Amino acid sequence: MGRIKTLNKWANAHTYLPLDLLRIALGVFLFIKGISFMADSAMLMELFKPIQNLAGGMIVIHYVAPAHFIGGVLIACGLLTRWTIIAQLPILIGAIVINFAGEMDKNNLFLAVMTFFVCLFFLIYGSGKNSLDYYFKMQK
């Protein structure tokens, strides 16, 4: 817990507006991906074709869209950012693996890898000063 407080203090001392805009853009991107997965479930089923025979395949399919949808909103607002990103990481790792297990789509692989690295950055950095996490922390 002390480690997280130290990271939060460092992040709050080094907060810049472009980083907050990047966090908001990440949240909006994940939100839009969640909507697209909900709207086109056939596309989502096609993406998961390489792993459909594995145990828990249907659970994974029902986890991805709501996690992106809700996680995107929370990340964009800066609320529970680290916890939300932890929930996104297995999905992003799966997106990278699916590109190698199934058909290789360079655009999807690039998006998945970039999103993964941005999520890793915000997992360490946190949500910053312009976030609901910071606002609620200051209300104490």
N, C-alpha and C positions, 0 to 999 in steps of 0.2 A: 504494500500500500504506500509506503514511503517513496518507492521508486516512481509510482504514478504521480504523486504530489510533486516530486522533483521535476518530472517531465512537464507537468502542467505549468509550474512556475516558469520554467525555461520557455515554453511555448507562448505563454502570456507576455513575457518580456520581449519576445521576438516575433510578435504578430504583425503581419503585413496584409494589407487589403488584397493584393493579388492571390495570396494563399487562401484567404477566405472565399474569394471568387472561384478558385479552383475547387475547393470543397463543395461549394454550391453547385458548380458545374458537374462534379462527380455525382452528387445527389440527384440532380435533374436527369443526367444520363441513365442512372440506374432506375429511376422512376419511369422514364420512357421505355426502357428495355422491359420492365415489369409489365407495363401496359401492352407492349407489343406481344409479349409471351401470352398474356391473358386473352388478347384479341385473336391471336392465331395459334391455337393450341396444336394444330396439325404441324406447324413448323417446329414447335417445341418437341413434339413426338418424333419428328424426323431427325432433329439434332441428337436425341437420346437413343436413336436406333442402335448404335454400337454397344450400349450398355443395357438394353432393354431386358436381356435374359438374366442379368445379375439380380441378386436378392435386394429388395428395397428399391427397385427401379421406379415404381409408381410413386413411392413416397418422395423420391428425389424430384420427380416431375411436379408434384404438388407443393414442393418446398420452394422451388426456384422463383416462380412468378410472384407469389406474395412476399418473399424475402426481398426481391428487388423493388417491388412496389412500395412496401412499408419502409424498407431500409433507405430507399432514395429520399423519401420525405424526411426521415430522421436525420440523415447526413446533411441534406440541404439546410435544415434548420439548425444543425449543430447540437442535436439532442441525443445523448447516449452514443456519441460518434464511435468511440472505440468498440463498444459492445456490438454495434450494428455492423461495423467493418469485420469484426470477428465472425459474424454470421454470414458475411459476403465471401470471405476467403475460400471456404470449401467449394462454393459455386464457381468462383473464378478459376480455382485450380482444376475443377472438373471441365470448365470450358476450354482450358488449355490442353488438357489430356484428350478430350473428345476430338480436337483437331488432329491429333496424332493417331488416334484409334480409328477414326472414320475418314471421311474425305477431308483433305487439307484445303482449307480456305484461308488464304493469307490475310485477307481483311479482318475476318473474325479472330484469327490468331493474334494479329496486331492489336485489335481492340481489347481482347482479353488480357494480353500481357501488359499493355499500358494501364488498363484499369486495375490490374493486380498490383502493379508497382505504385500507383497513386494511392491505393488503399493501404499498402504497407507504409507509405509515408505518413498518412493520416493516422494510422494505428500508433505510430511512434509520436507524431507531432500533437495529436489531439485535435480538438475543434477550434481552438484559438479564442481570441477575445470577442469577436463578433459572432457569438453563438448563444443559444439558449442555455447550454451548459454553464458558460461563464456568467450569464445573467442570473441564473438560479443560484449559483455559488455566491454571488455578491449580495443576494437578498438575505443571507443568513445574518 
